[in-house]
Structures are given as C-alpha cells and as structure tokens.
C-alpha cells in the first residue's frame, strides 16, 4: 500500500478549485477574464458542492436513525421511479435515471423517504452504475436486515449520448437482488408484477 491509500490528501481550497476551472476554460479555448465567464468558476464550484454532496452523508446513518420495529408485515415494500442524478467517474458527466427500491422487511421498516435519501446519498458521488446499484442494495441489507432487497436502476449516461459513440435514447439497466429476491422466483415475479403495474398517477390520466 502506498501512503495515499490510507492518508487522504488535504482538500484543496475553494480558490484552488476555482483556479482549476479557469485552467479548464483556458484549455477549452476560452478567456476566463471575459465578462460572461467571470463568475463561472465560482458557480461551477458551488454546483460541485451540490453534485457531490453525497460524500458528506452517511447512508447507513440515514437508515438507522429512524427504523421502527414491526412484528408481522411480510409484504414487499416498493418505492419506484425515484429520480436520481449522478456523475460517471470516467468522464464526470451526468448519469440521470430512475431507481426502483424494494425490500421484504424483517423486523425493521423505515419511512420511504429514507430509501430515497439513501439513493441520493450514493448518487451524489462519482459513480459507475453497477457500483451505485450494489451500494444501495447492500446498505439497505446491512442496516435493515430484511428478508430480501431488490434494487433496479435505469439510466442514461451522458458520456454515451453527448460524446464518444453518441447514442441518445440508450438506457442502461442494472439490478442487484439479495435474499429472497435472489433465491425465490415467486417473490421476484411478484416484484416484477408490481413494477410493471401502471402507477396510480398514470391510471388517473
Ligand atoms: Zn462515462
């Protein structure tokens, strides 16, 4: 192991981060002193604070704080179509999609908003979709210790749509099934039926 594996490098100052954006602007062929770009480095750095806010959040903590004990709820809990915004770690461009998160509770349940916050805490980091999917599922599994967890992500990657191979409209689907969702095909089938059902919002239109 090298020292950088164990000792994190000191965080650059805001001023250093803004200077880095000026460097990129110059590298792209721009003049950072041009009026329209004067405030851009500051705005970009503030955007980064929002895009990468997840590093300051502890997803396990989000789930563990509010669980309640239930005795007998033995049906699937599904939160579907959770919009998420992440950034690919190879190109630092957006990955935008929806997450479907399901679990079959053991003794613990959480408010559904907490599931969405776990998705957000892991999304707001540099990611690859496969790892994002696994992290969400593993964290729910570890903290709630349910009978099973299923996480399905469907997303468009701007590194595929706006650069490189330029394939707009392509989405990538990843899933991680744990516990009964992995071992029991009836449970998995029930989940798929719930996912395919039109949402209440759609049926009322
Ligand atoms: Zn990429």
Boltz pocket constraint, residues with backbone or C-beta under 6 A from the ligand:
constraints:
  - pocket:
      binder: B
      contacts: [[A, 88], [A, 89], [A, 90], [A, 91], [A, 92], [A, 93], [A, 157], [A, 159], [A, 160]]
      max_distance: 6.0
